[in-house]
Amino acid sequence: MACFTARIELHAPTEDTYQSLDRAMATAGFMRTPKRLLEPRRGLDPAEYQRECDDDLDVIFEAARDAATQLDAAFTILVCESSTQKWIGLRVSTPA
């Protein structure tokens, strides 16, 4: 199973816009908290999401783009696939 990280930067956003993005990305199967971490649950930086699945990069990119286009904001997207990841300093996550 592949792990994908998506970063969506909204141009001139409001706090509400990022909350709407969090909900849209969750509906598309993305998480703000890496599955491999133990409690207390730690979250990725704002606008970063992960999804583990057997899809390819194009499918994941389209899912992230479709979620972002639901918002009334211009955006930039970066999606990458990785086989391993490491973190340090992740904050305790808050619900979307």
Backbone as XML, in Angstrom:
<?xml version="1.0"?>
<chain id="A" units="angstrom">
  <residue number="1" name="MET">
    <atom name="N" x="0.844" y="-1.170" z="0.000"/>
    <atom name="CA" x="0.000" y="0.000" z="0.000"/>
    <atom name="C" x="0.895" y="1.240" z="0.000"/>
  </residue>
  <residue number="2" name="ALA">
    <atom name="N" x="0.589" y="2.181" z="-0.856"/>
    <atom name="CA" x="1.384" y="3.401" z="-0.985"/>
    <atom name="C" x="0.894" y="4.472" z="-0.023"/>
  </residue>
  <residue number="3" name="CYS">
    <atom name="N" x="1.806" y="5.333" z="0.378"/>
    <atom name="CA" x="1.467" y="6.476" z="1.226"/>
    <atom name="C" x="1.690" y="7.747" z="0.417"/>
  </residue>
  <residue number="4" name="PHE">
    <atom name="N" x="0.683" y="8.581" z="0.377"/>
    <atom name="CA" x="0.739" y="9.838" z="-0.364"/>
    <atom name="C" x="0.582" y="10.998" z="0.605"/>
  </residue>
  <residue number="5" name="THR">
    <atom name="N" x="1.334" y="12.052" z="0.371"/>
    <atom name="CA" x="1.185" y="13.293" z="1.119"/>
    <atom name="C" x="0.755" y="14.377" z="0.145"/>
  </residue>
  <residue number="6" name="ALA">
    <atom name="N" x="-0.290" y="15.102" z="0.507"/>
    <atom name="CA" x="-0.783" y="16.198" z="-0.318"/>
    <atom name="C" x="-0.671" y="17.486" z="0.482"/>
  </residue>
  <residue number="7" name="ARG">
    <atom name="N" x="-0.165" y="18.503" z="-0.149"/>
    <atom name="CA" x="-0.106" y="19.841" z="0.461"/>
    <atom name="C" x="-0.897" y="20.767" z="-0.443"/>
  </residue>
  <residue number="8" name="ILE">
    <atom name="N" x="-1.874" y="21.436" z="0.137"/>
    <atom name="CA" x="-2.707" y="22.367" z="-0.616"/>
    <atom name="C" x="-2.588" y="23.740" z="0.022"/>
  </residue>
  <residue number="9" name="GLU">
    <atom name="N" x="-1.986" y="24.650" z="-0.696"/>
    <atom name="CA" x="-1.868" y="26.027" z="-0.218"/>
    <atom name="C" x="-2.997" y="26.838" z="-0.831"/>
  </residue>
  <residue number="10" name="LEU">
    <atom name="N" x="-3.778" y="27.451" z="0.038"/>
    <atom name="CA" x="-4.853" y="28.328" z="-0.425"/>
    <atom name="C" x="-4.327" y="29.750" z="-0.503"/>
  </residue>
  <residue number="11" name="HIS">
    <atom name="N" x="-4.672" y="30.445" z="-1.555"/>
    <atom name="CA" x="-4.224" y="31.822" z="-1.745"/>
    <atom name="C" x="-5.260" y="32.764" z="-1.135"/>
  </residue>
  <residue number="12" name="ALA">
    <atom name="N" x="-4.832" y="33.625" z="-0.228"/>
    <atom name="CA" x="-5.690" y="34.581" z="0.487"/>
    <atom name="C" x="-6.844" y="33.880" z="1.200"/>
  </residue>
  <residue number="13" name="PRO">
    <atom name="N" x="-6.536" y="32.873" z="2.024"/>
    <atom name="CA" x="-7.597" y="32.127" z="2.699"/>
    <atom name="C" x="-8.060" y="32.797" z="3.988"/>
  </residue>
  <residue number="14" name="THR">
    <atom name="N" x="-9.182" y="32.312" z="4.485"/>
    <atom name="CA" x="-9.635" y="32.642" z="5.831"/>
    <atom name="C" x="-9.511" y="31.358" z="6.652"/>
  </residue>
  <residue number="15" name="GLU">
    <atom name="N" x="-9.644" y="31.468" z="7.948"/>
    <atom name="CA" x="-9.611" y="30.269" z="8.794"/>
    <atom name="C" x="-10.742" y="29.327" z="8.411"/>
  </residue>
  <residue number="16" name="ASP">
    <atom name="N" x="-11.893" y="29.879" z="8.093"/>
    <atom name="CA" x="-13.028" y="29.053" z="7.676"/>
    <atom name="C" x="-12.729" y="28.288" z="6.393"/>
  </residue>
  <residue number="17" name="THR">
    <atom name="N" x="-11.958" y="28.890" z="5.489"/>
    <atom name="CA" x="-11.625" y="28.217" z="4.231"/>
    <atom name="C" x="-10.791" y="26.980" z="4.500"/>
  </residue>
  <residue number="18" name="TYR">
    <atom name="N" x="-9.815" y="27.070" z="5.405"/>
    <atom name="CA" x="-9.005" y="25.895" z="5.733"/>
    <atom name="C" x="-9.836" y="24.832" z="6.448"/>
  </residue>
  <residue number="19" name="GLN">
    <atom name="N" x="-10.782" y="25.232" z="7.268"/>
    <atom name="CA" x="-11.659" y="24.242" z="7.909"/>
    <atom name="C" x="-12.513" y="23.545" z="6.862"/>
  </residue>
  <residue number="20" name="SER">
    <atom name="N" x="-12.981" y="24.275" z="5.874"/>
    <atom name="CA" x="-13.746" y="23.675" z="4.783"/>
    <atom name="C" x="-12.867" y="22.719" z="3.979"/>
  </residue>
  <residue number="21" name="LEU">
    <atom name="N" x="-11.607" y="23.102" z="3.763"/>
    <atom name="CA" x="-10.667" y="22.223" z="3.061"/>
    <atom name="C" x="-10.449" y="20.942" z="3.852"/>
  </residue>
  <residue number="22" name="ASP">
    <atom name="N" x="-10.275" y="21.057" z="5.167"/>
    <atom name="CA" x="-10.103" y="19.864" z="6.008"/>
    <atom name="C" x="-11.276" y="18.904" z="5.834"/>
  </residue>
  <residue number="23" name="ARG">
    <atom name="N" x="-12.492" y="19.428" z="5.832"/>
    <atom name="CA" x="-13.671" y="18.571" z="5.676"/>
    <atom name="C" x="-13.721" y="17.941" z="4.283"/>
  </residue>
  <residue number="24" name="ALA">
    <atom name="N" x="-13.425" y="18.720" z="3.248"/>
    <atom name="CA" x="-13.446" y="18.196" z="1.879"/>
    <atom name="C" x="-12.378" y="17.116" z="1.687"/>
  </residue>
  <residue number="25" name="MET">
    <atom name="N" x="-11.209" y="17.330" z="2.254"/>
    <atom name="CA" x="-10.137" y="16.338" z="2.126"/>
    <atom name="C" x="-10.473" y="15.073" z="2.911"/>
  </residue>
  <residue number="26" name="ALA">
    <atom name="N" x="-11.088" y="15.212" z="4.075"/>
    <atom name="CA" x="-11.498" y="14.036" z="4.850"/>
    <atom name="C" x="-12.524" y="13.222" z="4.068"/>
  </residue>
  <residue number="27" name="THR">
    <atom name="N" x="-13.456" y="13.894" z="3.419"/>
    <atom name="CA" x="-14.451" y="13.204" z="2.597"/>
    <atom name="C" x="-13.778" y="12.453" z="1.450"/>
  </residue>
  <residue number="28" name="ALA">
    <atom name="N" x="-12.660" y="12.990" z="0.950"/>
    <atom name="CA" x="-11.924" y="12.357" z="-0.146"/>
    <atom name="C" x="-10.958" y="11.277" z="0.344"/>
  </residue>
  <residue number="29" name="GLY">
    <atom name="N" x="-10.973" y="10.993" z="1.653"/>
    <atom name="CA" x="-10.155" y="9.905" z="2.185"/>
    <atom name="C" x="-8.797" y="10.314" z="2.715"/>
  </residue>
  <residue number="30" name="PHE">
    <atom name="N" x="-8.533" y="11.609" z="2.839"/>
    <atom name="CA" x="-7.258" y="12.092" z="3.353"/>
    <atom name="C" x="-7.358" y="12.327" z="4.853"/>
  </residue>
  <residue number="31" name="MET">
    <atom name="N" x="-6.220" y="12.178" z="5.541"/>
    <atom name="CA" x="-6.163" y="12.370" z="6.989"/>
    <atom name="C" x="-5.155" y="13.454" z="7.327"/>
  </residue>
  <residue number="32" name="ARG">
    <atom name="N" x="-5.383" y="14.148" z="8.428"/>
    <atom name="CA" x="-4.416" y="15.132" z="8.925"/>
    <atom name="C" x="-3.462" y="14.497" z="9.925"/>
  </residue>
  <residue number="33" name="THR">
    <atom name="N" x="-3.754" y="13.283" z="10.364"/>
    <atom name="CA" x="-2.932" y="12.587" z="11.339"/>
    <atom name="C" x="-2.362" y="11.321" z="10.717"/>
  </residue>
  <residue number="34" name="PRO">
    <atom name="N" x="-1.054" y="11.188" z="10.634"/>
    <atom name="CA" x="-0.473" y="9.968" z="10.077"/>
    <atom name="C" x="-0.920" y="8.739" z="10.852"/>
  </residue>
  <residue number="35" name="LYS">
    <atom name="N" x="-1.311" y="7.684" z="10.143"/>
    <atom name="CA" x="-1.795" y="6.453" z="10.782"/>
    <atom name="C" x="-0.735" y="5.779" z="11.637"/>
  </residue>
  <residue number="36" name="ARG">
    <atom name="N" x="0.515" y="5.932" z="11.286"/>
    <atom name="CA" x="1.579" y="5.184" z="11.948"/>
    <atom name="C" x="1.992" y="5.747" z="13.305"/>
  </residue>
  <residue number="37" name="LEU">
    <atom name="N" x="1.422" y="6.856" z="13.704"/>
    <atom name="CA" x="1.784" y="7.452" z="14.988"/>
    <atom name="C" x="0.896" y="6.910" z="16.100"/>
  </residue>
  <residue number="38" name="LEU">
    <atom name="N" x="1.460" y="6.816" z="17.291"/>
    <atom name="CA" x="0.708" y="6.362" z="18.456"/>
    <atom name="C" x="0.157" y="7.572" z="19.202"/>
  </residue>
  <residue number="39" name="GLU">
    <atom name="N" x="-0.723" y="7.306" z="20.177"/>
    <atom name="CA" x="-1.285" y="8.387" z="20.999"/>
    <atom name="C" x="-0.172" y="9.063" z="21.783"/>
  </residue>
  <residue number="40" name="PRO">
    <atom name="N" x="-0.224" y="10.345" z="22.149"/>
    <atom name="CA" x="-1.316" y="11.209" z="21.726"/>
    <atom name="C" x="-1.231" y="11.481" z="20.234"/>
  </residue>
  <residue number="41" name="ARG">
    <atom name="N" x="-2.370" y="11.551" z="19.601"/>
    <atom name="CA" x="-2.410" y="11.730" z="18.148"/>
    <atom name="C" x="-1.793" y="13.067" z="17.775"/>
  </residue>
  <residue number="42" name="ARG">
    <atom name="N" x="-0.905" y="13.001" z="16.858"/>
    <atom name="CA" x="-0.202" y="14.190" z="16.392"/>
    <atom name="C" x="-0.624" y="14.476" z="14.969"/>
  </residue>
  <residue number="43" name="GLY">
    <atom name="N" x="-0.684" y="15.742" z="14.623"/>
    <atom name="CA" x="-1.166" y="16.108" z="13.304"/>
    <atom name="C" x="-0.106" y="16.744" z="12.436"/>
  </residue>
  <residue number="44" name="LEU">
    <atom name="N" x="-0.316" y="16.635" z="11.149"/>
    <atom name="CA" x="0.541" y="17.293" z="10.185"/>
    <atom name="C" x="0.308" y="18.800" z="10.246"/>
  </residue>
  <residue number="45" name="ASP">
    <atom name="N" x="1.173" y="19.543" z="9.630"/>
    <atom name="CA" x="1.005" y="20.993" z="9.576"/>
    <atom name="C" x="-0.284" y="21.330" z="8.836"/>
  </residue>
  <residue number="46" name="PRO">
    <atom name="N" x="-0.819" y="22.523" z="9.069"/>
    <atom name="CA" x="-2.029" y="22.926" z="8.343"/>
    <atom name="C" x="-1.826" y="22.767" z="6.839"/>
  </residue>
  <residue number="47" name="ALA">
    <atom name="N" x="-2.869" y="22.311" z="6.173"/>
    <atom name="CA" x="-2.898" y="22.141" z="4.716"/>
    <atom name="C" x="-2.106" y="20.928" z="4.232"/>
  </residue>
  <residue number="48" name="GLU">
    <atom name="N" x="-1.657" y="20.063" z="5.151"/>
    <atom name="CA" x="-0.984" y="18.826" z="4.759"/>
    <atom name="C" x="-1.875" y="17.654" z="5.140"/>
  </residue>
  <residue number="49" name="TYR">
    <atom name="N" x="-1.944" y="16.685" z="4.232"/>
    <atom name="CA" x="-2.841" y="15.545" z="4.387"/>
    <atom name="C" x="-2.137" y="14.289" z="3.905"/>
  </residue>
  <residue number="50" name="GLN">
    <atom name="N" x="-2.566" y="13.149" z="4.445"/>
    <atom name="CA" x="-2.034" y="11.873" z="3.980"/>
    <atom name="C" x="-3.170" y="10.936" z="3.613"/>
  </residue>
  <residue number="51" name="ARG">
    <atom name="N" x="-2.837" y="10.038" z="2.700"/>
    <atom name="CA" x="-3.787" y="9.000" z="2.310"/>
    <atom name="C" x="-2.990" y="7.764" z="1.956"/>
  </residue>
  <residue number="52" name="GLU">
    <atom name="N" x="-3.366" y="6.635" z="2.550"/>
    <atom name="CA" x="-2.739" y="5.357" z="2.239"/>
    <atom name="C" x="-3.733" y="4.525" z="1.454"/>
  </residue>
  <residue number="53" name="CYS">
    <atom name="N" x="-3.308" y="4.059" z="0.287"/>
    <atom name="CA" x="-4.197" y="3.266" z="-0.558"/>
    <atom name="C" x="-3.390" y="2.611" z="-1.671"/>
  </residue>
  <residue number="54" name="ASP">
    <atom name="N" x="-4.072" y="1.863" z="-2.503"/>
    <atom name="CA" x="-3.431" y="1.187" z="-3.621"/>
    <atom name="C" x="-3.583" y="1.953" z="-4.935"/>
  </residue>
  <residue number="55" name="ASP">
    <atom name="N" x="-4.096" y="3.187" z="-4.880"/>
    <atom name="CA" x="-4.245" y="3.993" z="-6.087"/>
    <atom name="C" x="-2.893" y="4.532" z="-6.536"/>
  </residue>
  <residue number="56" name="ASP">
    <atom name="N" x="-2.863" y="5.102" z="-7.745"/>
    <atom name="CA" x="-1.619" y="5.708" z="-8.215"/>
    <atom name="C" x="-1.646" y="7.217" z="-7.988"/>
  </residue>
  <residue number="57" name="LEU">
    <atom name="N" x="-0.528" y="7.858" z="-8.261"/>
    <atom name="CA" x="-0.358" y="9.282" z="-8.000"/>
    <atom name="C" x="-1.409" y="10.128" z="-8.712"/>
  </residue>
  <residue number="58" name="ASP">
    <atom name="N" x="-1.741" y="9.784" z="-9.952"/>
    <atom name="CA" x="-2.729" y="10.578" z="-10.695"/>
    <atom name="C" x="-4.098" y="10.554" z="-10.024"/>
  </residue>
  <residue number="59" name="VAL">
    <atom name="N" x="-4.506" y="9.411" z="-9.514"/>
    <atom name="CA" x="-5.804" y="9.288" z="-8.844"/>
    <atom name="C" x="-5.810" y="10.133" z="-7.567"/>
  </residue>
  <residue number="60" name="ILE">
    <atom name="N" x="-4.724" y="10.070" z="-6.817"/>
    <atom name="CA" x="-4.629" y="10.833" z="-5.575"/>
    <atom name="C" x="-4.607" y="12.330" z="-5.867"/>
  </residue>
  <residue number="61" name="PHE">
    <atom name="N" x="-3.857" y="12.733" z="-6.886"/>
    <atom name="CA" x="-3.815" y="14.138" z="-7.269"/>
    <atom name="C" x="-5.204" y="14.637" z="-7.647"/>
  </residue>
  <residue number="62" name="GLU">
    <atom name="N" x="-5.922" y="13.865" z="-8.442"/>
    <atom name="CA" x="-7.273" y="14.273" z="-8.861"/>
    <atom name="C" x="-8.213" y="14.378" z="-7.660"/>
  </residue>
  <residue number="63" name="ALA">
    <atom name="N" x="-8.085" y="13.469" z="-6.686"/>
    <atom name="CA" x="-8.929" y="13.518" z="-5.492"/>
    <atom name="C" x="-8.645" y="14.784" z="-4.687"/>
  </residue>
  <residue number="64" name="ALA">
    <atom name="N" x="-7.369" y="15.134" z="-4.538"/>
    <atom name="CA" x="-7.006" y="16.358" z="-3.816"/>
    <atom name="C" x="-7.481" y="17.591" z="-4.585"/>
  </residue>
  <residue number="65" name="ARG">
    <atom name="N" x="-7.295" y="17.585" z="-5.886"/>
    <atom name="CA" x="-7.744" y="18.724" z="-6.701"/>
    <atom name="C" x="-9.256" y="18.884" z="-6.633"/>
  </residue>
  <residue number="66" name="ASP">
    <atom name="N" x="-9.983" y="17.768" z="-6.720"/>
    <atom name="CA" x="-11.443" y="17.840" z="-6.644"/>
    <atom name="C" x="-11.906" y="18.410" z="-5.307"/>
  </residue>
  <residue number="67" name="ALA">
    <atom name="N" x="-11.235" y="18.025" z="-4.225"/>
    <atom name="CA" x="-11.589" y="18.559" z="-2.906"/>
    <atom name="C" x="-11.318" y="20.062" z="-2.844"/>
  </residue>
  <residue number="68" name="ALA">
    <atom name="N" x="-10.171" y="20.479" z="-3.358"/>
    <atom name="CA" x="-9.812" y="21.905" z="-3.305"/>
    <atom name="C" x="-10.723" y="22.754" z="-4.187"/>
  </residue>
  <residue number="69" name="THR">
    <atom name="N" x="-11.192" y="22.211" z="-5.287"/>
    <atom name="CA" x="-12.049" y="23.010" z="-6.176"/>
    <atom name="C" x="-13.431" y="23.243" z="-5.581"/>
  </residue>
  <residue number="70" name="GLN">
    <atom name="N" x="-13.769" y="22.558" z="-4.497"/>
    <atom name="CA" x="-15.048" y="22.791" z="-3.828"/>
    <atom name="C" x="-15.057" y="24.129" z="-3.085"/>
  </residue>
  <residue number="71" name="LEU">
    <atom name="N" x="-13.887" y="24.698" z="-2.884"/>
    <atom name="CA" x="-13.763" y="25.948" z="-2.145"/>
    <atom name="C" x="-13.748" y="27.123" z="-3.105"/>
  </residue>
  <residue number="72" name="ASP">
    <atom name="N" x="-14.110" y="28.261" z="-2.598"/>
    <atom name="CA" x="-14.078" y="29.481" z="-3.396"/>
    <atom name="C" x="-12.747" y="30.181" z="-3.150"/>
  </residue>
  <residue number="73" name="ALA">
    <atom name="N" x="-11.648" y="29.518" z="-3.577"/>
    <atom name="CA" x="-10.313" y="30.070" z="-3.349"/>
    <atom name="C" x="-9.354" y="29.507" z="-4.397"/>
  </residue>
  <residue number="74" name="ALA">
    <atom name="N" x="-8.390" y="30.318" z="-4.759"/>
    <atom name="CA" x="-7.317" y="29.831" z="-5.624"/>
    <atom name="C" x="-6.388" y="28.966" z="-4.773"/>
  </residue>
  <residue number="75" name="PHE">
    <atom name="N" x="-5.730" y="27.998" z="-5.394"/>
    <atom name="CA" x="-4.902" y="27.080" z="-4.625"/>
    <atom name="C" x="-3.730" y="26.568" z="-5.445"/>
  </residue>
  <residue number="76" name="THR">
    <atom name="N" x="-2.757" y="26.013" z="-4.717"/>
    <atom name="CA" x="-1.617" y="25.302" z="-5.285"/>
    <atom name="C" x="-1.581" y="23.938" z="-4.615"/>
  </residue>
  <residue number="77" name="ILE">
    <atom name="N" x="-1.305" y="22.886" z="-5.388"/>
    <atom name="CA" x="-1.279" y="21.525" z="-4.841"/>
    <atom name="C" x="0.066" y="20.865" z="-5.140"/>
  </residue>
  <residue number="78" name="LEU">
    <atom name="N" x="0.578" y="20.157" z="-4.153"/>
    <atom name="CA" x="1.730" y="19.284" z="-4.322"/>
    <atom name="C" x="1.331" y="17.927" z="-3.751"/>
  </residue>
  <residue number="79" name="VAL">
    <atom name="N" x="1.469" y="16.869" z="-4.535"/>
    <atom name="CA" x="1.195" y="15.516" z="-4.061"/>
    <atom name="C" x="2.432" y="14.675" z="-4.334"/>
  </residue>
  <residue number="80" name="CYS">
    <atom name="N" x="2.877" y="13.927" z="-3.329"/>
    <atom name="CA" x="4.021" y="13.043" z="-3.529"/>
    <atom name="C" x="3.749" y="11.693" z="-2.876"/>
  </residue>
  <residue number="81" name="GLU">
    <atom name="N" x="4.403" y="10.690" z="-3.400"/>
    <atom name="CA" x="4.299" y="9.324" z="-2.880"/>
    <atom name="C" x="5.605" y="8.985" z="-2.188"/>
  </residue>
  <residue number="82" name="SER">
    <atom name="N" x="5.507" y="8.294" z="-1.061"/>
    <atom name="CA" x="6.730" y="7.903" z="-0.359"/>
    <atom name="C" x="6.606" y="6.491" z="0.180"/>
  </residue>
  <residue number="83" name="SER">
    <atom name="N" x="7.746" y="5.841" z="0.301"/>
    <atom name="CA" x="7.747" y="4.496" z="0.863"/>
    <atom name="C" x="8.059" y="4.528" z="2.356"/>
  </residue>
  <residue number="84" name="THR">
    <atom name="N" x="8.765" y="5.558" z="2.807"/>
    <atom name="CA" x="9.058" y="5.723" z="4.230"/>
    <atom name="C" x="8.926" y="7.194" z="4.601"/>
  </residue>
  <residue number="85" name="GLN">
    <atom name="N" x="8.637" y="7.443" z="5.864"/>
    <atom name="CA" x="8.511" y="8.807" z="6.357"/>
    <atom name="C" x="8.986" y="8.867" z="7.796"/>
  </residue>
  <residue number="86" name="LYS">
    <atom name="N" x="9.460" y="10.030" z="8.204"/>
    <atom name="CA" x="9.850" y="10.279" z="9.592"/>
    <atom name="C" x="9.336" y="11.651" z="9.970"/>
  </residue>
  <residue number="87" name="TRP">
    <atom name="N" x="9.010" y="11.825" z="11.249"/>
    <atom name="CA" x="8.518" y="13.113" z="11.739"/>
    <atom name="C" x="9.195" y="13.452" z="13.048"/>
  </residue>
  <residue number="88" name="ILE">
    <atom name="N" x="9.196" y="14.735" z="13.341"/>
    <atom name="CA" x="9.584" y="15.227" z="14.653"/>
    <atom name="C" x="8.835" y="16.547" z="14.870"/>
  </residue>
  <residue number="89" name="GLY">
    <atom name="N" x="8.391" y="16.763" z="16.073"/>
    <atom name="CA" x="7.788" y="18.026" z="16.428"/>
    <atom name="C" x="6.362" y="18.229" z="15.956"/>
  </residue>
  <residue number="90" name="LEU">
    <atom name="N" x="5.655" y="17.149" z="15.612"/>
    <atom name="CA" x="4.268" y="17.318" z="15.213"/>
    <atom name="C" x="3.422" y="17.702" z="16.424"/>
  </residue>
  <residue number="91" name="ARG">
    <atom name="N" x="2.492" y="18.609" z="16.210"/>
    <atom name="CA" x="1.628" y="19.093" z="17.301"/>
    <atom name="C" x="0.485" y="18.120" z="17.566"/>
  </residue>
  <residue number="92" name="VAL">
    <atom name="N" x="-0.064" y="18.167" z="18.775"/>
    <atom name="CA" x="-1.242" y="17.375" z="19.080"/>
    <atom name="C" x="-2.348" y="17.876" z="18.158"/>
  </residue>
  <residue number="93" name="SER">
    <atom name="N" x="-3.006" y="16.952" z="17.484"/>
    <atom name="CA" x="-3.989" y="17.339" z="16.474"/>
    <atom name="C" x="-5.310" y="17.739" z="17.108"/>
  </residue>
  <residue number="94" name="THR">
    <atom name="N" x="-6.037" y="18.577" z="16.378"/>
    <atom name="CA" x="-7.370" y="18.972" z="16.774"/>
    <atom name="C" x="-8.331" y="18.490" z="15.699"/>
  </residue>
  <residue number="95" name="PRO">
    <atom name="N" x="-9.556" y="18.145" z="16.068"/>
    <atom name="CA" x="-10.504" y="17.678" z="15.063"/>
    <atom name="C" x="-10.789" y="18.756" z="14.031"/>
  </residue>
  <residue number="96" name="ALA">
    <atom name="N" x="-11.074" y="18.303" z="12.792"/>
    <atom name="CA" x="-11.384" y="19.245" z="11.703"/>
    <atom name="C" x="-12.754" y="19.833" z="11.905"/>
  </residue>
</chain>
